[in-house]
Amino acid sequence: MNVPLWLALLAVGCLGVKLIRPPWWLIAVLLLGGYLLADSVLAPVINTAAK
């Protein structure tokens, strides 16, 4: 079964928020940090490590 990555991340994120209940500012910082890192000089390093 092939599931799109965005759908899998959304499901895991929703479960994590419901089960762990982190503060909303932490979620925002992680999302913004990931977005900024994806467009930075470190993107090739992260891409290589993720494979």
PDB file of all heavy atoms in Angstrom:
ATOM      1  N   MET A   1       0.844  -1.177   0.000  1.00  0.00           N
ATOM      2  CA  MET A   1       0.000   0.000   0.000  1.00  0.00           C
ATOM      3  C   MET A   1       0.887   1.236   0.000  1.00  0.00           C
ATOM      4  O   MET A   1       1.769   1.375   0.850  1.00  0.00           O
ATOM      5  CB  MET A   1      -0.885  -0.018   1.245  1.00  0.00           C
ATOM      6  CG  MET A   1      -1.820   1.156   1.327  1.00  0.00           C
ATOM      7  SD  MET A   1      -3.045   0.931   2.617  1.00  0.00           S
ATOM      8  CE  MET A   1      -2.299   1.806   3.941  1.00  0.00           C
ATOM      9  N   ASN A   2       0.688   2.111  -0.943  1.00  0.00           N
ATOM     10  CA  ASN A   2       1.458   3.352  -1.031  1.00  0.00           C
ATOM     11  C   ASN A   2       0.669   4.498  -0.416  1.00  0.00           C
ATOM     12  O   ASN A   2      -0.449   4.786  -0.841  1.00  0.00           O
ATOM     13  CB  ASN A   2       1.775   3.685  -2.491  1.00  0.00           C
ATOM     14  CG  ASN A   2       2.749   2.702  -3.089  1.00  0.00           C
ATOM     15  OD1 ASN A   2       3.550   2.130  -2.366  1.00  0.00           O
ATOM     16  ND2 ASN A   2       2.685   2.515  -4.387  1.00  0.00           N
ATOM     17  N   VAL A   3       1.263   5.115   0.577  1.00  0.00           N
ATOM     18  CA  VAL A   3       0.638   6.244   1.264  1.00  0.00           C
ATOM     19  C   VAL A   3       1.490   7.473   0.986  1.00  0.00           C
ATOM     20  O   VAL A   3       2.711   7.418   1.124  1.00  0.00           O
ATOM     21  CB  VAL A   3       0.559   5.984   2.789  1.00  0.00           C
ATOM     22  CG1 VAL A   3      -0.021   7.170   3.515  1.00  0.00           C
ATOM     23  CG2 VAL A   3      -0.243   4.736   3.066  1.00  0.00           C
ATOM     24  N   PRO A   4       0.882   8.591   0.592  1.00  0.00           N
ATOM     25  CA  PRO A   4       1.667   9.796   0.370  1.00  0.00           C
ATOM     26  C   PRO A   4       2.378  10.236   1.662  1.00  0.00           C
ATOM     27  O   PRO A   4       1.852  10.060   2.765  1.00  0.00           O
ATOM     28  CB  PRO A   4       0.644  10.847  -0.051  1.00  0.00           C
ATOM     29  CG  PRO A   4      -0.582  10.092  -0.417  1.00  0.00           C
ATOM     30  CD  PRO A   4      -0.531   8.791   0.291  1.00  0.00           C
ATOM     31  N   LEU A   5       3.570  10.775   1.509  1.00  0.00           N
ATOM     32  CA  LEU A   5       4.363  11.192   2.662  1.00  0.00           C
ATOM     33  C   LEU A   5       3.633  12.234   3.497  1.00  0.00           C
ATOM     34  O   LEU A   5       3.637  12.167   4.729  1.00  0.00           O
ATOM     35  CB  LEU A   5       5.716  11.730   2.196  1.00  0.00           C
ATOM     36  CG  LEU A   5       6.654  12.219   3.296  1.00  0.00           C
ATOM     37  CD1 LEU A   5       6.984  11.091   4.260  1.00  0.00           C
ATOM     38  CD2 LEU A   5       7.911  12.794   2.701  1.00  0.00           C
ATOM     39  N   TRP A   6       2.964  13.177   2.855  1.00  0.00           N
ATOM     40  CA  TRP A   6       2.288  14.234   3.604  1.00  0.00           C
ATOM     41  C   TRP A   6       1.163  13.663   4.469  1.00  0.00           C
ATOM     42  O   TRP A   6       0.915  14.122   5.573  1.00  0.00           O
ATOM     43  CB  TRP A   6       1.763  15.336   2.680  1.00  0.00           C
ATOM     44  CG  TRP A   6       0.715  14.879   1.715  1.00  0.00           C
ATOM     45  CD1 TRP A   6       0.897  14.426   0.450  1.00  0.00           C
ATOM     46  CD2 TRP A   6      -0.696  14.814   1.959  1.00  0.00           C
ATOM     47  NE1 TRP A   6      -0.296  14.074  -0.112  1.00  0.00           N
ATOM     48  CE2 TRP A   6      -1.308  14.312   0.789  1.00  0.00           C
ATOM     49  CE3 TRP A   6      -1.514  15.130   3.032  1.00  0.00           C
ATOM     50  CZ2 TRP A   6      -2.674  14.126   0.679  1.00  0.00           C
ATOM     51  CZ3 TRP A   6      -2.888  14.930   2.913  1.00  0.00           C
ATOM     52  CH2 TRP A   6      -3.443  14.444   1.752  1.00  0.00           C
ATOM     53  N   LEU A   7       0.501  12.614   3.964  1.00  0.00           N
ATOM     54  CA  LEU A   7      -0.582  11.994   4.729  1.00  0.00           C
ATOM     55  C   LEU A   7      -0.028  11.227   5.935  1.00  0.00           C
ATOM     56  O   LEU A   7      -0.575  11.293   7.034  1.00  0.00           O
ATOM     57  CB  LEU A   7      -1.397  11.068   3.835  1.00  0.00           C
ATOM     58  CG  LEU A   7      -2.601  10.398   4.476  1.00  0.00           C
ATOM     59  CD1 LEU A   7      -3.603  11.439   4.969  1.00  0.00           C
ATOM     60  CD2 LEU A   7      -3.261   9.457   3.484  1.00  0.00           C
ATOM     61  N   ALA A   8       1.075  10.526   5.735  1.00  0.00           N
ATOM     62  CA  ALA A   8       1.697   9.797   6.842  1.00  0.00           C
ATOM     63  C   ALA A   8       2.196  10.764   7.909  1.00  0.00           C
ATOM     64  O   ALA A   8       2.007  10.525   9.108  1.00  0.00           O
ATOM     65  CB  ALA A   8       2.845   8.943   6.314  1.00  0.00           C
ATOM     66  N   LEU A   9       2.824  11.859   7.492  1.00  0.00           N
ATOM     67  CA  LEU A   9       3.311  12.846   8.457  1.00  0.00           C
ATOM     68  C   LEU A   9       2.163  13.515   9.200  1.00  0.00           C
ATOM     69  O   LEU A   9       2.265  13.778  10.404  1.00  0.00           O
ATOM     70  CB  LEU A   9       4.165  13.904   7.748  1.00  0.00           C
ATOM     71  CG  LEU A   9       5.519  13.425   7.244  1.00  0.00           C
ATOM     72  CD1 LEU A   9       6.211  14.535   6.466  1.00  0.00           C
ATOM     73  CD2 LEU A   9       6.380  12.932   8.370  1.00  0.00           C
ATOM     74  N   LEU A  10       1.081  13.780   8.504  1.00  0.00           N
ATOM     75  CA  LEU A  10      -0.088  14.382   9.146  1.00  0.00           C
ATOM     76  C   LEU A  10      -0.681  13.443  10.198  1.00  0.00           C
ATOM     77  O   LEU A  10      -1.010  13.862  11.308  1.00  0.00           O
ATOM     78  CB  LEU A  10      -1.138  14.732   8.089  1.00  0.00           C
ATOM     79  CG  LEU A  10      -2.388  15.430   8.585  1.00  0.00           C
ATOM     80  CD1 LEU A  10      -2.036  16.827   9.092  1.00  0.00           C
ATOM     81  CD2 LEU A  10      -3.404  15.529   7.478  1.00  0.00           C
ATOM     82  N   ALA A  11      -0.775  12.158   9.865  1.00  0.00           N
ATOM     83  CA  ALA A  11      -1.326  11.185  10.811  1.00  0.00           C
ATOM     84  C   ALA A  11      -0.432  11.033  12.037  1.00  0.00           C
ATOM     85  O   ALA A  11      -0.907  11.041  13.178  1.00  0.00           O
ATOM     86  CB  ALA A  11      -1.505   9.836  10.120  1.00  0.00           C
ATOM     87  N   VAL A  12       0.876  10.923  11.824  1.00  0.00           N
ATOM     88  CA  VAL A  12       1.808  10.794  12.948  1.00  0.00           C
ATOM     89  C   VAL A  12       1.814  12.063  13.788  1.00  0.00           C
ATOM     90  O   VAL A  12       1.840  12.009  15.018  1.00  0.00           O
ATOM     91  CB  VAL A  12       3.226  10.463  12.422  1.00  0.00           C
ATOM     92  CG1 VAL A  12       4.260  10.571  13.532  1.00  0.00           C
ATOM     93  CG2 VAL A  12       3.244   9.074  11.815  1.00  0.00           C
ATOM     94  N   GLY A  13       1.753  13.217  13.123  1.00  0.00           N
ATOM     95  CA  GLY A  13       1.719  14.485  13.857  1.00  0.00           C
ATOM     96  C   GLY A  13       0.467  14.628  14.706  1.00  0.00           C
ATOM     97  O   GLY A  13       0.533  15.052  15.861  1.00  0.00           O
ATOM     98  N   CYS A  14      -0.674  14.262  14.154  1.00  0.00           N
ATOM     99  CA  CYS A  14      -1.934  14.352  14.920  1.00  0.00           C
ATOM    100  C   CYS A  14      -1.916  13.412  16.112  1.00  0.00           C
ATOM    101  O   CYS A  14      -2.331  13.784  17.216  1.00  0.00           O
ATOM    102  CB  CYS A  14      -3.116  14.042  14.013  1.00  0.00           C
ATOM    103  SG  CYS A  14      -3.490  15.339  12.849  1.00  0.00           S
ATOM    104  N   LEU A  15      -1.432  12.192  15.913  1.00  0.00           N
ATOM    105  CA  LEU A  15      -1.342  11.251  17.028  1.00  0.00           C
ATOM    106  C   LEU A  15      -0.373  11.746  18.096  1.00  0.00           C
ATOM    107  O   LEU A  15      -0.640  11.628  19.292  1.00  0.00           O
ATOM    108  CB  LEU A  15      -0.893   9.875  16.517  1.00  0.00           C
ATOM    109  CG  LEU A  15      -1.956   9.056  15.818  1.00  0.00           C
ATOM    110  CD1 LEU A  15      -1.347   7.777  15.254  1.00  0.00           C
ATOM    111  CD2 LEU A  15      -3.087   8.718  16.761  1.00  0.00           C
ATOM    112  N   GLY A  16       0.752  12.311  17.661  1.00  0.00           N
ATOM    113  CA  GLY A  16       1.728  12.830  18.617  1.00  0.00           C
ATOM    114  C   GLY A  16       1.175  13.974  19.447  1.00  0.00           C
ATOM    115  O   GLY A  16       1.385  14.047  20.653  1.00  0.00           O
ATOM    116  N   VAL A  17       0.429  14.862  18.805  1.00  0.00           N
ATOM    117  CA  VAL A  17      -0.162  16.002  19.526  1.00  0.00           C
ATOM    118  C   VAL A  17      -1.214  15.514  20.510  1.00  0.00           C
ATOM    119  O   VAL A  17      -1.297  15.992  21.637  1.00  0.00           O
ATOM    120  CB  VAL A  17      -0.751  17.025  18.531  1.00  0.00           C
ATOM    121  CG1 VAL A  17      -1.612  18.041  19.235  1.00  0.00           C
ATOM    122  CG2 VAL A  17       0.366  17.722  17.768  1.00  0.00           C
ATOM    123  N   LYS A  18      -2.011  14.535  20.110  1.00  0.00           N
ATOM    124  CA  LYS A  18      -3.060  14.034  21.006  1.00  0.00           C
ATOM    125  C   LYS A  18      -2.482  13.252  22.180  1.00  0.00           C
ATOM    126  O   LYS A  18      -2.980  13.347  23.301  1.00  0.00           O
ATOM    127  CB  LYS A  18      -4.041  13.151  20.233  1.00  0.00           C
ATOM    128  CG  LYS A  18      -4.985  13.931  19.380  1.00  0.00           C
ATOM    129  CD  LYS A  18      -6.035  13.025  18.781  1.00  0.00           C
ATOM    130  CE  LYS A  18      -7.017  13.860  17.984  1.00  0.00           C
ATOM    131  NZ  LYS A  18      -8.167  13.100  17.545  1.00  0.00           N
ATOM    132  N   LEU A  19      -1.439  12.464  21.932  1.00  0.00           N
ATOM    133  CA  LEU A  19      -0.898  11.610  22.985  1.00  0.00           C
ATOM    134  C   LEU A  19       0.074  12.344  23.910  1.00  0.00           C
ATOM    135  O   LEU A  19       0.032  12.170  25.121  1.00  0.00           O
ATOM    136  CB  LEU A  19      -0.199  10.391  22.363  1.00  0.00           C
ATOM    137  CG  LEU A  19      -1.107   9.424  21.621  1.00  0.00           C
ATOM    138  CD1 LEU A  19      -0.294   8.316  20.972  1.00  0.00           C
ATOM    139  CD2 LEU A  19      -2.141   8.829  22.552  1.00  0.00           C
ATOM    140  N   ILE A  20       0.958  13.154  23.342  1.00  0.00           N
ATOM    141  CA  ILE A  20       2.010  13.795  24.143  1.00  0.00           C
ATOM    142  C   ILE A  20       1.573  15.165  24.652  1.00  0.00           C
ATOM    143  O   ILE A  20       2.006  15.604  25.709  1.00  0.00           O
ATOM    144  CB  ILE A  20       3.307  13.905  23.313  1.00  0.00           C
ATOM    145  CG1 ILE A  20       3.773  12.514  22.907  1.00  0.00           C
ATOM    146  CG2 ILE A  20       4.398  14.597  24.101  1.00  0.00           C
ATOM    147  CD1 ILE A  20       4.935  12.518  21.955  1.00  0.00           C
ATOM    148  N   ARG A  21       0.714  15.848  23.920  1.00  0.00           N
ATOM    149  CA  ARG A  21       0.217  17.178  24.255  1.00  0.00           C
ATOM    150  C   ARG A  21       1.325  18.211  24.489  1.00  0.00           C
ATOM    151  O   ARG A  21       1.414  18.817  25.562  1.00  0.00           O
ATOM    152  CB  ARG A  21      -0.696  17.125  25.470  1.00  0.00           C
ATOM    153  CG  ARG A  21      -1.929  16.305  25.243  1.00  0.00           C
ATOM    154  CD  ARG A  21      -2.965  16.597  26.293  1.00  0.00           C
ATOM    155  NE  ARG A  21      -4.098  15.696  26.195  1.00  0.00           N
ATOM    156  CZ  ARG A  21      -5.123  15.890  25.390  1.00  0.00           C
ATOM    157  NH1 ARG A  21      -5.159  16.930  24.615  1.00  0.00           N
ATOM    158  NH2 ARG A  21      -6.113  15.035  25.350  1.00  0.00           N
ATOM    159  N   PRO A  22       2.190  18.417  23.464  1.00  0.00           N
ATOM    160  CA  PRO A  22       3.225  19.447  23.626  1.00  0.00           C
ATOM    161  C   PRO A  22       2.607  20.835  23.511  1.00  0.00           C
ATOM    162  O   PRO A  22       1.504  20.988  22.974  1.00  0.00           O
ATOM    163  CB  PRO A  22       4.170  19.181  22.449  1.00  0.00           C
ATOM    164  CG  PRO A  22       3.293  18.576  21.409  1.00  0.00           C
ATOM    165  CD  PRO A  22       2.265  17.765  22.166  1.00  0.00           C
ATOM    166  N   PRO A  23       3.307  21.850  24.018  1.00  0.00           N
ATOM    167  CA  PRO A  23       2.783  23.214  23.874  1.00  0.00           C
ATOM    168  C   PRO A  23       2.765  23.633  22.394  1.00  0.00           C
ATOM    169  O   PRO A  23       3.596  23.184  21.602  1.00  0.00           O
ATOM    170  CB  PRO A  23       3.766  24.069  24.667  1.00  0.00           C
ATOM    171  CG  PRO A  23       4.932  23.217  24.969  1.00  0.00           C
ATOM    172  CD  PRO A  23       4.541  21.795  24.781  1.00  0.00           C
ATOM    173  N   TRP A  24       1.809  24.493  22.056  1.00  0.00           N
ATOM    174  CA  TRP A  24       1.657  24.895  20.651  1.00  0.00           C
ATOM    175  C   TRP A  24       2.845  25.681  20.137  1.00  0.00           C
ATOM    176  O   TRP A  24       3.179  25.602  18.959  1.00  0.00           O
ATOM    177  CB  TRP A  24       0.361  25.690  20.470  1.00  0.00           C
ATOM    178  CG  TRP A  24      -0.828  24.787  20.550  1.00  0.00           C
ATOM    179  CD1 TRP A  24      -1.700  24.654  21.590  1.00  0.00           C
ATOM    180  CD2 TRP A  24      -1.243  23.837  19.569  1.00  0.00           C
ATOM    181  NE1 TRP A  24      -2.634  23.684  21.310  1.00  0.00           N
ATOM    182  CE2 TRP A  24      -2.388  23.170  20.080  1.00  0.00           C
ATOM    183  CE3 TRP A  24      -0.772  23.477  18.308  1.00  0.00           C
ATOM    184  CZ2 TRP A  24      -3.044  22.174  19.378  1.00  0.00           C
ATOM    185  CZ3 TRP A  24      -1.441  22.482  17.614  1.00  0.00           C
ATOM    186  CH2 TRP A  24      -2.559  21.844  18.138  1.00  0.00           C
ATOM    187  N   TRP A  25       3.532  26.434  21.017  1.00  0.00           N
ATOM    188  CA  TRP A  25       4.698  27.192  20.563  1.00  0.00           C
ATOM    189  C   TRP A  25       5.811  26.242  20.131  1.00  0.00           C
ATOM    190  O   TRP A  25       6.554  26.531  19.204  1.00  0.00           O
ATOM    191  CB  TRP A  25       5.180  28.169  21.632  1.00  0.00           C
ATOM    192  CG  TRP A  25       5.647  27.522  22.905  1.00  0.00           C
ATOM    193  CD1 TRP A  25       4.920  27.343  24.035  1.00  0.00           C
ATOM    194  CD2 TRP A  25       6.939  26.969  23.154  1.00  0.00           C
ATOM    195  NE1 TRP A  25       5.673  26.698  24.979  1.00  0.00           N
ATOM    196  CE2 TRP A  25       6.918  26.467  24.478  1.00  0.00           C
ATOM    197  CE3 TRP A  25       8.107  26.861  22.413  1.00  0.00           C
ATOM    198  CZ2 TRP A  25       8.039  25.853  25.050  1.00  0.00           C
ATOM    199  CZ3 TRP A  25       9.211  26.241  22.991  1.00  0.00           C
ATOM    200  CH2 TRP A  25       9.171  25.752  24.288  1.00  0.00           C
ATOM    201  N   LEU A  26       5.922  25.079  20.791  1.00  0.00           N
ATOM    202  CA  LEU A  26       6.946  24.103  20.412  1.00  0.00           C
ATOM    203  C   LEU A  26       6.640  23.511  19.037  1.00  0.00           C
ATOM    204  O   LEU A  26       7.542  23.326  18.220  1.00  0.00           O
ATOM    205  CB  LEU A  26       7.031  23.007  21.471  1.00  0.00           C
ATOM    206  CG  LEU A  26       8.067  21.909  21.225  1.00  0.00           C
ATOM    207  CD1 LEU A  26       9.467  22.502  21.155  1.00  0.00           C
ATOM    208  CD2 LEU A  26       7.980  20.862  22.306  1.00  0.00           C
ATOM    209  N   ILE A  27       5.383  23.238  18.773  1.00  0.00           N
ATOM    210  CA  ILE A  27       4.985  22.723  17.463  1.00  0.00           C
ATOM    211  C   ILE A  27       5.298  23.752  16.377  1.00  0.00           C
ATOM    212  O   ILE A  27       5.844  23.424  15.325  1.00  0.00           O
ATOM    213  CB  ILE A  27       3.489  22.368  17.464  1.00  0.00           C
ATOM    214  CG1 ILE A  27       3.218  21.238  18.450  1.00  0.00           C
ATOM    215  CG2 ILE A  27       3.015  21.978  16.064  1.00  0.00           C
ATOM    216  CD1 ILE A  27       1.763  20.991  18.718  1.00  0.00           C
ATOM    217  N   ALA A  28       4.976  25.011  16.651  1.00  0.00           N
ATOM    218  CA  ALA A  28       5.239  26.076  15.675  1.00  0.00           C
ATOM    219  C   ALA A  28       6.736  26.232  15.424  1.00  0.00           C
ATOM    220  O   ALA A  28       7.166  26.402  14.278  1.00  0.00           O
ATOM    221  CB  ALA A  28       4.640  27.384  16.166  1.00  0.00           C
ATOM    222  N   VAL A  29       7.549  26.165  16.480  1.00  0.00           N
ATOM    223  CA  VAL A  29       9.000  26.292  16.319  1.00  0.00           C
ATOM    224  C   VAL A  29       9.557  25.134  15.498  1.00  0.00           C
ATOM    225  O   VAL A  29      10.403  25.342  14.619  1.00  0.00           O
ATOM    226  CB  VAL A  29       9.684  26.372  17.703  1.00  0.00           C
ATOM    227  CG1 VAL A  29      11.180  26.161  17.602  1.00  0.00           C
ATOM    228  CG2 VAL A  29       9.381  27.702  18.361  1.00  0.00           C
ATOM    229  N   LEU A  30       9.089  23.924  15.761  1.00  0.00           N
ATOM    230  CA  LEU A  30       9.569  22.776  14.995  1.00  0.00           C
ATOM    231  C   LEU A  30       9.168  22.855  13.519  1.00  0.00           C
ATOM    232  O   LEU A  30       9.966  22.548  12.633  1.00  0.00           O
ATOM    233  CB  LEU A  30       9.047  21.476  15.612  1.00  0.00           C
ATOM    234  CG  LEU A  30       9.656  21.089  16.950  1.00  0.00           C
ATOM    235  CD1 LEU A  30       8.958  19.858  17.503  1.00  0.00           C
ATOM    236  CD2 LEU A  30      11.138  20.849  16.815  1.00  0.00           C
ATOM    237  N   LEU A  31       7.930  23.269  13.262  1.00  0.00           N
ATOM    238  CA  LEU A  31       7.490  23.396  11.869  1.00  0.00           C
ATOM    239  C   LEU A  31       8.248  24.495  11.138  1.00  0.00           C
ATOM    240  O   LEU A  31       8.705  24.300  10.007  1.00  0.00           O
ATOM    241  CB  LEU A  31       5.984  23.662  11.818  1.00  0.00           C
ATOM    242  CG  LEU A  31       5.088  22.487  12.163  1.00  0.00           C
ATOM    243  CD1 LEU A  31       3.633  22.936  12.224  1.00  0.00           C
ATOM    244  CD2 LEU A  31       5.255  21.379  11.156  1.00  0.00           C
ATOM    245  N   LEU A  32       8.389  25.639  11.777  1.00  0.00           N
ATOM    246  CA  LEU A  32       9.109  26.745  11.147  1.00  0.00           C
ATOM    247  C   LEU A  32      10.582  26.409  10.971  1.00  0.00           C
ATOM    248  O   LEU A  32      11.176  26.694   9.931  1.00  0.00           O
ATOM    249  CB  LEU A  32       8.941  28.017  11.983  1.00  0.00           C
ATOM    250  CG  LEU A  32       9.567  29.276  11.408  1.00  0.00           C
ATOM    251  CD1 LEU A  32       8.926  29.631  10.076  1.00  0.00           C
ATOM    252  CD2 LEU A  32       9.436  30.424  12.379  1.00  0.00           C
ATOM    253  N   GLY A  33      11.176  25.773  11.972  1.00  0.00           N
ATOM    254  CA  GLY A  33      12.586  25.379  11.874  1.00  0.00           C
ATOM    255  C   GLY A  33      12.811  24.378  10.760  1.00  0.00           C
ATOM    256  O   GLY A  33      13.789  24.478  10.014  1.00  0.00           O
ATOM    257  N   GLY A  34      11.919  23.407  10.623  1.00  0.00           N
ATOM    258  CA  GLY A  34      12.049  22.435   9.543  1.00  0.00           C
ATOM    259  C   GLY A  34      11.889  23.076   8.180  1.00  0.00           C
ATOM    260  O   GLY A  34      12.608  22.739   7.234  1.00  0.00           O
ATOM    261  N   TYR A  35      10.966  24.011   8.090  1.00  0.00           N
ATOM    262  CA  TYR A  35      10.765  24.720   6.819  1.00  0.00           C
ATOM    263  C   TYR A  35      12.001  25.528   6.447  1.00  0.00           C
ATOM    264  O   TYR A  35      12.441  25.515   5.302  1.00  0.00           O
ATOM    265  CB  TYR A  35       9.539  25.629   6.943  1.00  0.00           C
ATOM    266  CG  TYR A  35       9.286  26.459   5.721  1.00  0.00           C
ATOM    267  CD1 TYR A  35       8.731  25.888   4.583  1.00  0.00           C
ATOM    268  CD2 TYR A  35       9.606  27.811   5.689  1.00  0.00           C
ATOM    269  CE1 TYR A  35       8.500  26.643   3.449  1.00  0.00           C
ATOM    270  CE2 TYR A  35       9.375  28.568   4.566  1.00  0.00           C
ATOM    271  CZ  TYR A  35       8.826  27.980   3.448  1.00  0.00           C
ATOM    272  OH  TYR A  35       8.607  28.732   2.331  1.00  0.00           O
ATOM    273  N   LEU A  36      12.569  26.219   7.429  1.00  0.00           N
ATOM    274  CA  LEU A  36      13.750  27.035   7.162  1.00  0.00           C
ATOM    275  C   LEU A  36      14.979  26.173   6.861  1.00  0.00           C
ATOM    276  O   LEU A  36      15.798  26.525   6.015  1.00  0.00           O
ATOM    277  CB  LEU A  36      14.028  27.975   8.332  1.00  0.00           C
ATOM    278  CG  LEU A  36      12.978  29.059   8.543  1.00  0.00           C
ATOM    279  CD1 LEU A  36      13.291  29.861   9.798  1.00  0.00           C
ATOM    280  CD2 LEU A  36      12.893  29.976   7.332  1.00  0.00           C
ATOM    281  N   LEU A  37      15.120  25.040   7.539  1.00  0.00           N
ATOM    282  CA  LEU A  37      16.255  24.152   7.271  1.00  0.00           C
ATOM    283  C   LEU A  37      16.156  23.522   5.887  1.00  0.00           C
ATOM    284  O   LEU A  37      17.173  23.271   5.250  1.00  0.00           O
ATOM    285  CB  LEU A  37      16.321  23.047   8.322  1.00  0.00           C
ATOM    286  CG  LEU A  37      17.071  23.380   9.600  1.00  0.00           C
ATOM    287  CD1 LEU A  37      16.989  22.206  10.552  1.00  0.00           C
ATOM    288  CD2 LEU A  37      18.502  23.741   9.329  1.00  0.00           C
ATOM    289  N   ALA A  38      14.954  23.261   5.426  1.00  0.00           N
ATOM    290  CA  ALA A  38      14.777  22.638   4.117  1.00  0.00           C
ATOM    291  C   ALA A  38      15.229  23.556   2.986  1.00  0.00           C
ATOM    292  O   ALA A  38      15.561  23.085   1.903  1.00  0.00           O
ATOM    293  CB  ALA A  38      13.321  22.252   3.916  1.00  0.00           C
ATOM    294  N   ASP A  39      15.265  24.850   3.238  1.00  0.00           N
ATOM    295  CA  ASP A  39      15.665  25.810   2.208  1.00  0.00           C
ATOM    296  C   ASP A  39      17.023  26.428   2.525  1.00  0.00           C
ATOM    297  O   ASP A  39      17.343  27.490   2.037  1.00  0.00           O
ATOM    298  CB  ASP A  39      14.602  26.905   2.093  1.00  0.00           C
ATOM    299  CG  ASP A  39      14.722  27.689   0.800  1.00  0.00           C
ATOM    300  OD1 ASP A  39      15.183  27.088  -0.193  1.00  0.00           O
ATOM    301  OD2 ASP A  39      14.365  28.869   0.780  1.00  0.00           O
ATOM    302  N   SER A  40      17.826  25.754   3.344  1.00  0.00           N
ATOM    303  CA  SER A  40      19.103  26.317   3.760  1.00  0.00           C
ATOM    304  C   SER A  40      20.260  25.576   3.091  1.00  0.00           C
ATOM    305  O   SER A  40      20.068  24.676   2.277  1.00  0.00           O
ATOM    306  CB  SER A  40      19.254  26.234   5.277  1.00  0.00           C
ATOM    307  OG  SER A  40      19.444  24.892   5.661  1.00  0.00           O
ATOM    308  N   VAL A  41      21.455  25.942   3.501  1.00  0.00           N
ATOM    309  CA  VAL A  41      22.669  25.301   2.985  1.00  0.00           C
ATOM    310  C   VAL A  41      22.751  23.851   3.469  1.00  0.00           C
ATOM    311  O   VAL A  41      23.369  23.014   2.823  1.00  0.00           O
ATOM    312  CB  VAL A  41      23.916  26.094   3.467  1.00  0.00           C
ATOM    313  CG1 VAL A  41      25.191  25.512   2.927  1.00  0.00           C
ATOM    314  CG2 VAL A  41      23.789  27.553   3.077  1.00  0.00           C
ATOM    315  N   LEU A  42      22.110  23.560   4.580  1.00  0.00           N
ATOM    316  CA  LEU A  42      22.166  22.217   5.157  1.00  0.00           C
ATOM    317  C   LEU A  42      21.218  21.232   4.486  1.00  0.00           C
ATOM    318  O   LEU A  42      21.208  20.055   4.840  1.00  0.00           O
ATOM    319  CB  LEU A  42      21.839  22.281   6.650  1.00  0.00           C
ATOM    320  CG  LEU A  42      22.800  23.092   7.504  1.00  0.00           C
ATOM    321  CD1 LEU A  42      22.284  23.179   8.917  1.00  0.00           C
ATOM    322  CD2 LEU A  42      24.186  22.500   7.473  1.00  0.00           C
ATOM    323  N   ALA A  43      20.418  21.682   3.543  1.00  0.00           N
ATOM    324  CA  ALA A  43      19.438  20.801   2.894  1.00  0.00           C
ATOM    325  C   ALA A  43      20.061  19.558   2.261  1.00  0.00           C
ATOM    326  O   ALA A  43      19.534  18.464   2.438  1.00  0.00           O
ATOM    327  CB  ALA A  43      18.627  21.585   1.879  1.00  0.00           C
ATOM    328  N   PRO A  44      21.189  19.665   1.531  1.00  0.00           N
ATOM    329  CA  PRO A  44      21.775  18.427   0.970  1.00  0.00           C
ATOM    330  C   PRO A  44      22.229  17.431   2.042  1.00  0.00           C
ATOM    331  O   PRO A  44      22.105  16.222   1.873  1.00  0.00           O
ATOM    332  CB  PRO A  44      22.975  18.935   0.162  1.00  0.00           C
ATOM    333  CG  PRO A  44      22.662  20.346  -0.139  1.00  0.00           C
ATOM    334  CD  PRO A  44      21.865  20.847   1.027  1.00  0.00           C
ATOM    335  N   VAL A  45      22.728  17.952   3.162  1.00  0.00           N
ATOM    336  CA  VAL A  45      23.162  17.065   4.249  1.00  0.00           C
ATOM    337  C   VAL A  45      21.974  16.346   4.854  1.00  0.00           C
ATOM    338  O   VAL A  45      22.025  15.133   5.114  1.00  0.00           O
ATOM    339  CB  VAL A  45      23.913  17.893   5.328  1.00  0.00           C
ATOM    340  CG1 VAL A  45      24.280  17.019   6.504  1.00  0.00           C
ATOM    341  CG2 VAL A  45      25.127  18.566   4.735  1.00  0.00           C
ATOM    342  N   ILE A  46      20.893  17.076   5.074  1.00  0.00           N
ATOM    343  CA  ILE A  46      19.688  16.475   5.636  1.00  0.00           C
ATOM    344  C   ILE A  46      19.096  15.461   4.664  1.00  0.00           C
ATOM    345  O   ILE A  46      18.660  14.389   5.054  1.00  0.00           O
ATOM    346  CB  ILE A  46      18.654  17.576   5.982  1.00  0.00           C
ATOM    347  CG1 ILE A  46      19.223  18.482   7.064  1.00  0.00           C
ATOM    348  CG2 ILE A  46      17.340  16.974   6.418  1.00  0.00           C
ATOM    349  CD1 ILE A  46      18.408  19.729   7.280  1.00  0.00           C
ATOM    350  N   ASN A  47      19.116  15.792   3.376  1.00  0.00           N
ATOM    351  CA  ASN A  47      18.592  14.873   2.353  1.00  0.00           C
ATOM    352  C   ASN A  47      19.390  13.592   2.310  1.00  0.00           C
ATOM    353  O   ASN A  47      18.825  12.512   2.194  1.00  0.00           O
ATOM    354  CB  ASN A  47      18.600  15.576   0.997  1.00  0.00           C
ATOM    355  CG  ASN A  47      17.812  14.806  -0.034  1.00  0.00           C
ATOM    356  OD1 ASN A  47      16.983  13.976   0.306  1.00  0.00           O
ATOM    357  ND2 ASN A  47      18.080  15.071  -1.299  1.00  0.00           N
ATOM    358  N   THR A  48      20.720  13.690   2.422  1.00  0.00           N
ATOM    359  CA  THR A  48      21.562  12.496   2.417  1.00  0.00           C
ATOM    360  C   THR A  48      21.322  11.655   3.657  1.00  0.00           C
ATOM    361  O   THR A  48      21.246  10.427   3.583  1.00  0.00           O
ATOM    362  CB  THR A  48      23.047  12.899   2.347  1.00  0.00           C
ATOM    363  OG1 THR A  48      23.242  13.736   1.210  1.00  0.00           O
ATOM    364  CG2 THR A  48      23.938  11.689   2.235  1.00  0.00           C
ATOM    365  N   ALA A  49      21.156  12.299   4.803  1.00  0.00           N
ATOM    366  CA  ALA A  49      20.936  11.573   6.060  1.00  0.00           C
ATOM    367  C   ALA A  49      19.560  10.931   6.087  1.00  0.00           C
ATOM    368  O   ALA A  49      19.387   9.892   6.723  1.00  0.00           O
ATOM    369  CB  ALA A  49      21.099  12.517   7.232  1.00  0.00           C
ATOM    370  N   ALA A  50      18.594  11.505   5.406  1.00  0.00           N
ATOM    371  CA  ALA A  50      17.226  10.986   5.424  1.00  0.00           C
ATOM    372  C   ALA A  50      17.055   9.759   4.529  1.00  0.00           C
ATOM    373  O   ALA A  50      16.099   9.014   4.691  1.00  0.00           O
ATOM    374  CB  ALA A  50      16.246  12.070   4.989  1.00  0.00           C
ATOM    375  N   LYS A  51      17.969   9.561   3.602  1.00  0.00           N
ATOM    376  CA  LYS A  51      17.853   8.420   2.692  1.00  0.00           C
ATOM    377  C   LYS A  51      18.329   7.191   3.309  1.00  0.00           C
ATOM    378  O   LYS A  51      18.443   6.456   3.922  1.00  0.00           O
ATOM    379  CB  LYS A  51      18.662   8.657   1.425  1.00  0.00           C
ATOM    380  CG  LYS A  51      18.005   9.652   0.525  1.00  0.00           C
ATOM    381  CD  LYS A  51      18.772   9.772  -0.743  1.00  0.00           C
ATOM    382  CE  LYS A  51      18.105  10.785  -1.647  1.00  0.00           C
ATOM    383  NZ  LYS A  51      18.791  10.940  -2.889  1.00  0.00           N
TER     384      LYS A  51
END
